[in-house]
């Protein structure tokens, strides 16, 4: 299906199938899409949705923000805008029933992308758990931003037979509702809509003692109605992911889709750092830049090269593409490697055995492809053998060696312990973020996804392009670990059933 949207059409009201299929910003995703889309759009929508879900995880896990708080929501929306995902930001800011072409297109992308990720995340229990958690967070956040009229429309569209209690019944129970409603101090209870539901539909609220119970029913304010919907949404997702897993064989004939879906969870969705407009970095400044602006994985490669004047193939590839990504030219790169290697070998040997690979990385030999620097995920998942010094030091190094190395760089003991603690828990990218903060003496909380991102953000701080507060004597933020508990996202009755 193709859409030829002109600039003026965005401001006009649209009619047709899109209006019928997507009448509301918030969806329960019960009906799969039937559009014909290109493979390129398929991949683009998948990566954009993945960026959205990772943004939610970053807000809680890395930034340490209280989930669904105002600060948490503001960070998510701001990050989406910074990544160019403005249509997702708009869907998260306020849900509505508008019929502008831009609204309909945003809902269409949202719908298709959700079902693409179902195919990618239905393969294992671990992937399903992560996907359900993130989609549930997204669903809750979007519902909580809706106004009353949008909520009523959502109920009607999805045939949800819930009606708020009458004014007379509310007046009769006002005393109890005021005492039991969680956020009564900051809101006017009399203006709330209350719904009467079976108590077992809101077990999380009952457990937290946030609702008034009477005769087997719970009286919940409209802002807490998300507990009812989220339980239904979670159960629906869990069931449909299991069904999708059984039908994966039907798409295995298309190798392009299979490879994309299998590798999606480990794919990188950010900047590829191959822009031709980058500022050129002179090779003479590499030593000074490596002190603060190199992530640990690249810093140890640089030190190894300077120390023994040689790197194995994996190290040359990882470090060479990184230097290319920060702005080192082919000529400077050849000179840099040549000067080091010829300290232990003849020039002729270097030219015959190593120069070709350097030119190859820059797209000047072989297939002449413009290769991109390695992402964090690629480095973390790479194979590292005996004697190799590439890979991710947080994953591939012994923790005692890592700890001593960090202390040798002059980092404070508290920062070192924090980094090592994240490493032991398997949060390698969070450990890298902690290292970034320790080196720059800030509490920036940057989500590190790429070594070249580390370099660029460091340079912005050092050049004064980003103003950050210098960390003083204060305890670091508590980082909420993403739970691996298989019961975390289940209903109470399902937990009981599984444990039995």
SVG drawing of the C-alpha trace seen along z (x, -y; Angstrom):
<svg xmlns="http://www.w3.org/2000/svg" viewBox="-28 -25 91 53">
<polyline fill="none" stroke="black" stroke-width="0.4" points="0.0,0.0 1.4,-3.4 0.6,-6.8 1.4,-9.9 1.1,-12.5 1.6,-16.1 2.6,-18.8 -0.9,-20.4 -2.7,-17.1 -1.3,-16.8 -3.6,-19.7 -6.7,-18.2 -9.2,-15.7 -8.9,-12.3 -11.6,-9.7 -11.4,-6.1 -10.0,-2.9 -7.3,-4.5 -10.0,-6.2 -11.9,-3.0 -8.8,-0.9 -7.2,-3.5 -9.8,-5.6 -7.8,-6.0 -4.1,-6.6 -4.1,-3.8 -4.6,-0.3 -5.0,3.2 -3.4,4.8 -6.0,7.5 -6.3,7.4 -3.1,8.0 -2.3,5.6 -3.0,6.6 -1.0,3.9 1.6,4.7 4.9,3.0 8.4,3.1 11.2,4.9 12.9,1.6 9.8,0.2 9.5,3.5 13.1,3.1 12.7,-0.6 9.5,-0.2 11.0,2.6 14.1,0.6 12.1,-2.4 9.8,-0.4 12.9,1.2 14.4,-2.2 11.2,-3.2 11.2,-0.1 14.9,-0.6 14.2,-4.2 11.7,-2.9 14.2,-0.5 16.9,-3.2 14.7,-5.6 14.2,-3.1 17.4,-0.9 20.1,-3.5 18.6,-6.8 17.1,-5.4 13.9,-7.3 10.8,-6.2 8.6,-4.5 5.6,-6.6 6.7,-9.6 6.7,-13.0 10.5,-12.9 10.4,-9.4 7.7,-10.4 9.5,-13.7 12.8,-11.8 11.1,-9.2 9.4,-11.8 12.5,-14.0 14.6,-11.1 12.2,-10.0 12.2,-13.5 16.0,-13.6 16.1,-10.3 13.8,-11.7 10.8,-9.5 8.4,-12.5 5.4,-10.4 6.0,-8.1 6.6,-11.1 3.2,-12.5 1.4,-9.3 2.9,-9.2 2.3,-12.8 -1.5,-12.8 -3.8,-10.1 -6.7,-11.3 -9.2,-10.3 -8.1,-12.9 -8.4,-12.1 -5.6,-14.2 -3.5,-12.3 -0.4,-12.6 -2.3,-11.0 -3.5,-8.2 -0.1,-7.5 1.5,-7.5 -1.1,-4.9 -0.5,-2.8 3.2,-2.7 2.6,-1.9 0.3,0.9 2.5,2.6 5.7,2.2 4.1,3.9 3.3,7.0 6.7,7.1 8.3,7.2 6.0,9.9 7.6,12.1 11.0,11.2 10.4,11.6 8.2,14.7 11.2,17.1 12.2,17.6 10.8,17.1 13.4,14.5 12.7,12.4 8.9,12.7 9.3,11.5 11.4,8.4 9.0,7.5 5.9,7.9 7.4,5.7 8.3,2.9 5.0,3.0 3.1,2.9 5.1,-0.1 4.3,-1.8 0.6,-1.0 0.3,-2.2 2.2,-5.5 0.0,-6.2 -3.2,-5.5 -2.2,-7.7 -1.8,-10.7 -5.4,-10.3 -8.1,-12.8 -11.5,-11.7 -13.2,-12.0 -10.4,-9.9 -10.8,-7.2 -14.5,-7.0 -13.9,-6.7 -11.3,-4.0 -13.8,-2.0 -16.4,-2.3 -14.0,-1.4 -12.7,1.7 -16.2,2.8 -15.1,2.6 -18.3,2.8 -17.2,0.7 -19.3,-2.2 -18.6,-4.6 -20.7,-4.5 -23.6,-6.9 -23.3,-10.2 -25.6,-9.0 -23.6,-5.9 -20.4,-7.9 -21.9,-10.3 -22.9,-7.4 -19.4,-6.0 -17.5,-9.3 -16.1,-8.8 -14.6,-5.5 -13.4,-6.5 -11.6,-9.5 -9.8,-7.3 -8.8,-4.6 -7.8,-6.6 -4.1,-6.6 -3.5,-10.2 -6.3,-12.0 -3.9,-14.7 -3.1,-16.1 -6.4,-15.6 -10.0,-16.4 -11.7,-13.1 -15.2,-14.5 -14.2,-15.2 -13.0,-11.6 -14.8,-9.0 -15.0,-5.7 -15.5,-2.2 -16.9,0.8 -15.0,4.0 -14.5,7.5 -11.7,7.4 -9.6,10.1 -9.3,7.9 -7.1,5.4 -5.1,7.6 -2.1,5.3 -4.2,2.4 -5.7,4.7 -2.3,5.8 -1.1,2.2 -4.3,1.2 -5.1,-1.5 -8.8,-0.8 -12.0,-0.5 -13.4,3.1 -17.0,3.9 -19.1,7.0 -16.4,8.5 -16.0,5.4 -13.2,2.8 -14.0,-0.9 -11.2,-2.3 -10.7,-5.9 -10.3,-6.4 -6.6,-7.0 -6.1,-3.5 -8.3,-1.8 -5.1,-1.0 -4.7,1.9 -7.7,3.6 -6.6,3.0 -2.9,3.8 -3.9,7.3 -6.0,7.9 -3.3,6.5 -0.5,8.7 -2.6,11.8 -3.4,11.1 0.2,10.4 1.4,13.6 -1.1,15.7 -0.5,14.1 3.3,14.4 2.9,18.2 0.7,18.5 3.2,16.5 6.0,18.8 4.1,21.8 3.6,20.1 7.2,19.0 7.8,21.9 5.4,20.3 7.9,17.4 11.1,19.4 11.2,19.8 12.0,16.1 15.7,15.9 15.6,12.1 12.9,11.9 14.3,14.7 17.8,13.2 16.3,9.8 13.9,11.1 16.5,13.3 19.1,10.6 16.7,7.7 17.1,8.0 20.9,7.5 20.7,4.9 21.9,1.4 19.3,-1.3 21.4,-4.5 23.9,-6.5 26.3,-4.5 29.1,-7.1 30.2,-7.1 29.1,-10.7 31.4,-12.4 30.9,-15.7 32.8,-14.8 35.6,-17.0 38.9,-15.3 40.9,-14.1 44.7,-14.4 46.5,-11.2 48.9,-13.1 46.2,-13.9 45.1,-10.2 47.3,-9.7 45.7,-12.7 42.2,-11.9 42.5,-8.3 42.8,-9.5 39.2,-10.6 37.4,-10.3 38.0,-6.7 35.8,-4.0 37.6,-1.3 37.4,1.2 39.3,-1.2 41.6,-2.6 43.0,0.9 43.5,1.6 45.4,-1.7 47.6,-1.0 48.3,2.5 49.3,1.2 51.6,-1.4 53.1,1.2 53.8,4.2 53.5,2.4 51.0,5.0 47.4,6.1 45.8,9.4 43.3,9.3 40.2,8.9 41.9,6.0 43.0,4.3 39.5,4.5 37.7,3.2 40.1,0.4 40.7,-0.5 37.0,-1.0 36.7,-3.0 39.4,-5.4 37.8,-5.7 34.5,-6.6 35.9,-9.4 37.3,-11.1 40.9,-9.7 41.6,-9.8 42.8,-6.8 46.2,-8.5 46.6,-9.2 45.4,-5.7 48.0,-4.1 50.7,-6.3 49.6,-5.5 49.6,-1.7 52.8,-1.8 54.8,-3.7 53.8,-1.2 54.1,2.1 57.5,1.2 59.0,0.9 59.0,4.7 58.9,5.7 60.2,4.6 58.3,2.0 57.9,4.5 56.2,7.0 53.7,4.4 52.8,3.2 52.3,6.8 50.4,8.2 48.6,5.3 48.2,2.2 45.6,3.9 43.2,4.5 43.4,0.9 42.5,-0.3 39.8,2.4 38.2,0.9 37.9,-2.4 36.3,-0.9 39.3,-1.3 39.9,2.4 37.9,5.5 34.1,5.0 34.8,1.3 32.0,1.2 32.0,-1.7 32.3,0.3 30.9,-1.1 32.5,-0.9 31.4,1.9 28.5,1.3 28.5,2.2 26.3,5.2 28.6,6.5 31.7,6.0 30.0,7.6 29.0,10.7 32.2,11.1 34.4,14.2 37.7,13.5 40.4,16.1 43.7,16.4 46.0,13.5 43.3,11.3 42.7,7.9 39.7,6.8 36.0,7.4 34.3,5.8 36.5,5.5 33.5,5.6 32.4,8.9 35.7,10.5 38.0,9.5 38.4,11.0 36.7,8.8 39.9,8.5 41.9,7.5 39.3,5.0 39.2,3.6 42.9,3.1 42.9,1.5 40.3,-1.0 42.2,-1.8 45.3,-2.3 43.5,-5.0 43.0,-6.9 39.2,-6.4 37.7,-6.7 37.1,-3.5 33.3,-4.1 33.2,-4.5 35.3,-1.4 33.1,0.7 30.0,-0.6 31.4,0.3 32.5,3.7 29.1,4.3 27.3,3.6 29.8,5.9 29.1,8.8 25.3,8.4 25.9,8.5 25.0,4.9 28.0,4.2 26.7,1.1 25.6,-0.4 29.1,0.3 30.5,-1.6 28.1,-4.5 29.4,-4.5 33.0,-4.6 32.0,-7.6 30.7,-9.4 33.7,-8.5 36.2,-9.7 34.3,-13.0 33.4,-13.4 29.8,-13.9 26.5,-12.2 25.4,-12.4 23.9,-8.9 24.5,-8.5 23.1,-5.4 26.1,-4.0 25.3,-2.0 28.3,-2.6 32.0,-3.3 31.9,-6.3 29.0,-7.7 31.2,-7.6 33.8,-9.6 31.4,-12.2 29.6,-12.8 33.0,-13.1 34.2,-15.7 31.0,-17.7 31.6,-17.9 35.3,-18.7 34.6,-21.4 31.8,-22.9 29.1,-22.1 27.2,-20.3 26.9,-21.9 26.9,-19.3 27.3,-19.5 30.5,-18.2 29.8,-15.4 30.7,-16.3 30.8,-14.0 27.5,-12.3 26.3,-8.8 25.6,-7.6 22.0,-7.0 20.7,-3.6 20.4,-1.7 17.3,0.4 18.3,3.8 16.1,5.3 14.6,8.2 15.2,11.7 12.5,13.1 10.2,15.1 7.3,14.2 7.8,10.4 5.2,9.7 2.6,12.2 -0.7,11.9 -0.9,13.2 -3.1,16.2 -0.8,17.1 2.3,17.0 0.5,19.3 -0.3,21.7 3.2,21.7 4.8,22.3 2.5,25.2"/>
</svg>
